Structure formats: structure tokens, C-alpha cells
Amino acid sequence: MPISRVGAQVSAVERDLTAMTLQQKVAQMFMVSFFGTQLTEAEISFLRDVQPGAVALFGRNAASPRQVAELTNSIQAHAVASGGLPLLIAVDQEGGLIQHLQRGFTRFPAPMLWTATRDPELAYAVGAAMAGEMRAVGVNMNLAPVADLQTYLRNPIIRRRAFGNLPEMVAPILTGFIHGLQDNGVMATVKHFPGHGETSTDSHLQLPIVEHSRERLEALELQPFIAAFAAGVEATMVAHIWYSGLDSAPGPASLSPRIVDGLLRGELGYDGIIMTDALDMDAVDTAYTPSEAAIRAIIAGNDLIAIGAHVGVDRIRATIDEVVAAVKSGRIAQSSIDASVARIVAAKDRYGISDWQPLDTRAVESSLPLDRNEALVARLFQAGVTAIDPDELLPVDENALIIYPGTRSRIRRQCDSAAMDIDFLAVSESPSHEQIALARRSAAAADEIVLFSVNQAHDSQQRALVKALPADKTVLVALWDPTDIFLLPPVSAYILGYSPMLVATEIICDIILGEQRATGRMPFAFAN
């Protein structure tokens, strides 16, 4: 079960709050980020003077496990050297598309594969494995999981980051992952409340608008979040999206008192840390200065204000000063600051962050159980790869044709069989007219065709290739994005791989050749 939010740490939190100045309290409410793999003098000065509550790491900060451990040691040491509390150190480690700890760490496949397994214990194991690697390098907070249901097929930002769009399938896998993280000492952050899956624009670039009714949101989009709250998720990130059915006033949910304090904290009763998505995203920073956005976010009810490295440390200092001034002027209630900082400090106490000790960085890389975690990845694919309507065409018989992207030559090696007469045709990921014509001629002579699609549903040439093949004897393999099958011309059978990893193609080839059966279930349904 998740670490309890109540208990003996209350008196320690009260002690810490009593000892803090207003400036220190406000600083605890800021999650900042830095530029490189080592701290600059300006960043060191910022950590010592300002004592922020949290730091988010990105890919630019991570060159190797040992380097990350050295960086987190340095961040924490400079913060505590001047009397500050140790920091929440966070990273987006979603699996699949978004995984900022990469080199030297386990690459986990997309979460929708986990959902396709229908096995919460496997999801728990993924959370536990991620937590072990994160804690080994000094990271104590994961800015994951994504609870957004990808209900809009052409969503430009969520896509394979989603666990699916069927709440009854998503909820147990999402909560299993949360428990796996938090039982093993890493705070989870469910995002992007109240749901980013219906958007047609990217909030990094502009303010998206979701016009669904509150009744629709409650019936669908909110369900995974409610499940995460019941599982005790420690933090919730609020989206920069205008939900007109929840707040008629134009503006992002992250700055809306009706949504943050009213719906999330009040009606849904969520008592964990509420944080913003990064305030330097264009959905916010094209309308507000950093300080005005931060003030509005705090008034809305957020505890933790995320600001990316696009805003320099000097500007963040000034923003914190302006928030302090807003408290002194009465624009922000002192009581709301105290309540937010109490939540942050209590979480640090629960997860042992307040008792931080430096890591032995020499032992980091040898301590990571990469072989064990790679075996877990293989188990995910074994259980999750999905076949749809395979009975007539799978496994393939003699005289089959496999069409695959020439950039992925391993597919030919893995699918070749000495026992079968299989032809192979390599084409471009965006095939030329000549390649399409050759594929049509080759397919005419084959009894069965297997076509590997590499995330190309929006490519007109890829669609033309699918259309050129005889649908009644074609199997489409969606190697990356399973929603390809809804956007490409229909065929008779499908295999969904979810992530284009080496082990995935090995298992897919075994399914094609009849050496194993696909046992996964597709976690998506689209009316269109």
C-alpha cells in the first residue's frame, strides 16, 4: 500500500514550518530545472540562497547513471549547506516516448503495452523497477504516470504516452504502476488533470480547448484520475487546457480556482500535492509573466509551481520575491502558503528525503539490475503483443510475403524461417510510387502478406501502400502506434507491437510464424 500521509511526521512538519521564513516557504513551492550535466556557479548560488523545494531533471541533465548521481548529490549538498531542506528531485520517466533517464538505464516500452497485458502485477513490477533505478541515482519523484485517455485519435501530444482509452482497462494498470513506484520509495505524479487526451493542439505551443460537458468528463476522462487518488498517488499535475464545461472563464485549468481548489481539492477530496505543468509552456507564458502565472497558480490552489529551464534562475528569484510580496499585500493568503508547504514537507518526511545522505556514486552503475529489468521488458511484450482477427491469416503458411521498412533490417533476420518459403521486400518508411508498384506485383503472387507499419498513419505514401495490397490476405503490423490501424486503410488482420524494440519484433515474428500466440488485448476503442 502507499506510504501513509498521516502520522508521526505531523509534529516534525510543524517544527519545520515554524522555523521557516516566508521567503523560504514560498521557495519550497517552486520546482525549477537547470541546463546541463553539472551545476553552474549561478545555479549553485541559487540553490544556496533561494533553497527551492524541488528540481526537475531532463534528458539534457543525464549522460550516465553515475553522472546523474553526482549531479543529484551536488544539488542536495548545496541546498542543505545553507540550512535548506533537501529537495524533491523529479524526472519524467513515463516509459515509451518520454523517458529522460536513458543512457545506462532500462528502456521501458510504452504504457499502452502494459495495459494490453491486463496484468496489474506486471505494472507494479515496472513501477518497482523504475523506482529502483531512480533511487539509485538520487531521484525521488516521478512525473508520471499519464492518466490521460487518448479519446481523440489525432491527438498531437499524448498518443503512445497514454495507457489507452478504456477506463476499465487503464485504471488497474495505472494504479499498479503507482503502487510499484511509491512502495519502493519514489513519489508518483498523475497527469495531466483533468485530461489531455481530447486535445487537437499541443499546450507547449498554444492553449488547447476541450469543450466536453462536465457530465462527459466525469464519466470518462476523470475516471483514471479518481482511481489514482484512491490508490494514494502523492502528486497530481494540472494541465494548461481550457475546459469550458468546468470553468466558463477562458484560461488554463492550472490557473483556475474552480478546477484546482473547487473540483480537485474540494469535490474530489484530493489531499496530496497539486502541481502545475511547466509555466514556461506557451499555453501560459504567452499570456502571463512568470510571476503573474505563479501568483495565479497559487491562488488557484496549486502547491508546487513548475518552471522549466527556459526561465533563468535570476527570473525565478524575482518571481519568488513577487509571490512573497503578493502574500504580504494580502493577494495570496498566508494560510494557503502554509498548507501547501506542509504538504510538501510532509511528503519529504514520508519518503526519507528530509534525512538525505549522499550517494556513493562509485557503486551506482554496478548496482543497477539491468539484466533483471530487461527480462521484465520481455515479459511485458510476451503478455501484451496483440493480434486482432488473426485466425484466417496467422500463422502464415507457405508462399508468404513480408514487407518491412528497409531501415529495420533485423525484421528480415528475425522473421526468416528455414521451414517456410517466405519472400521479403524492403521499402522506405515513406515508400515511393515505384516501391508501391513493386509491392503490388509481389503481393499478387503471394498467399499471405504481412506489412510492418512504423508509425506512418499520417503518411500518404504509407496509406497508398496499404491500399495497394489485397486487403483479404494482408496482416498489418503496427510496430509503434496501435492507432495506426484506425487511420490506415482496413485489412483483414492486425498485430500491435506498441513499441519498436528488438524484443518486440522477435515476439511478433514468432507470432507470424506460429511459434507462439498473441495474448494481449487492445486498450483502445474508437468510433471513427
Stockholm file with secondary structure:
# STOCKHOLM 1.0

chainA/1-528         MPISRVGAQVSAVERDLTAMTLQQKVAQMFMVSFFGTQLTEAEISFLRDVQPGAVALFGRNAASPRQVAELTNSIQAHAVASGGLPLLIAVDQEGGLIQHLQRGFTRFPAPMLWTATRDPELAYAVGAAMAGEMRAVGVNMNLAPVADLQTYLRNPIIRRRAFGNLPEMVAPILTGFIHGLQDNGVMATVKHFPGHGETSTDSHLQLPIVEHSRERLEALELQPFIAAFAAGVEATMVAHIWYSGLDSAPGPASLSPRIVDGLLRGELGYDGIIMTDALDMDAVDTAYTPSEAAIRAIIAGNDLIAIGAHVGVDRIRATIDEVVAAVKSGRIAQSSIDASVARIVAAKDRYGISDWQPLDTRAVESSLPLDRNEALVARLFQAGVTAIDPDELLPVDENALIIYPGTRSRIRRQCDSAAMDIDFLAVSESPSHEQIALARRSAAAADEIVLFSVNQAHDSQQRALVKALPADKTVLVALWDPTDIFLLPPVSAYILGYSPMLVATEIICDIILGEQRATGRMPFAFAN
#=GR chainA/1-528 SS CCCCSSSTHHHHHHHHHHHCCHHHHHHHTEEECCSSSSCCHHHHHHHHHHCCSEEEECGGGCSSHHHHHHHHHHHHHHHHHTTCCCCEEEECEEETTEESCCTTSCCCCCHHHHHHHTCHHHHHHHHHHHHHHHHHTTCCEECCCBCCCCCSTTCSSSGGGSCCSCHHHHHHHHHHHHHHHHTTTCEEEEEEETCCTTCSSCTTTSCCEECCCHHHHHHTTHHHHHHHHHTTCSEEEECSCEETTTCSSSSCGGGCHIIIIIIIIIISCCCSEEEESCTTSHHHHTTSCHHHHHHHHHHHTCSBEECCTTSCHHHHHHHHHHHHHHHHHTSSCHHHHHHHHHHHHHHHHHTTGGGCCCCCGGGHHHHCCHHHHHHHHHHHHHHHCEEESCTTTCSCCSSEEEEEETTCTHHHHHHCCTTSCEEEEEECSSCCHHHHHHHHHHHHTCSEEEEEECSCTTCHHHHHHHHHSCGGGEEEEESSCTTHHHHSCCCSEEEECSSCCHHHHHHHHHHHHTSSCCCCCCCCCCCC
#=GC SS_cons         CCCCSSSTHHHHHHHHHHHCCHHHHHHHTEEECCSSSSCCHHHHHHHHHHCCSEEEECGGGCSSHHHHHHHHHHHHHHHHHTTCCCCEEEECEEETTEESCCTTSCCCCCHHHHHHHTCHHHHHHHHHHHHHHHHHTTCCEECCCBCCCCCSTTCSSSGGGSCCSCHHHHHHHHHHHHHHHHTTTCEEEEEEETCCTTCSSCTTTSCCEECCCHHHHHHTTHHHHHHHHHTTCSEEEECSCEETTTCSSSSCGGGCHIIIIIIIIIISCCCSEEEESCTTSHHHHTTSCHHHHHHHHHHHTCSBEECCTTSCHHHHHHHHHHHHHHHHHTSSCHHHHHHHHHHHHHHHHHTTGGGCCCCCGGGHHHHCCHHHHHHHHHHHHHHHCEEESCTTTCSCCSSEEEEEETTCTHHHHHHCCTTSCEEEEEECSSCCHHHHHHHHHHHHTCSEEEEEECSCTTCHHHHHHHHHSCGGGEEEEESSCTTHHHHSCCCSEEEECSSCCHHHHHHHHHHHHTSSCCCCCCCCCCCC
//
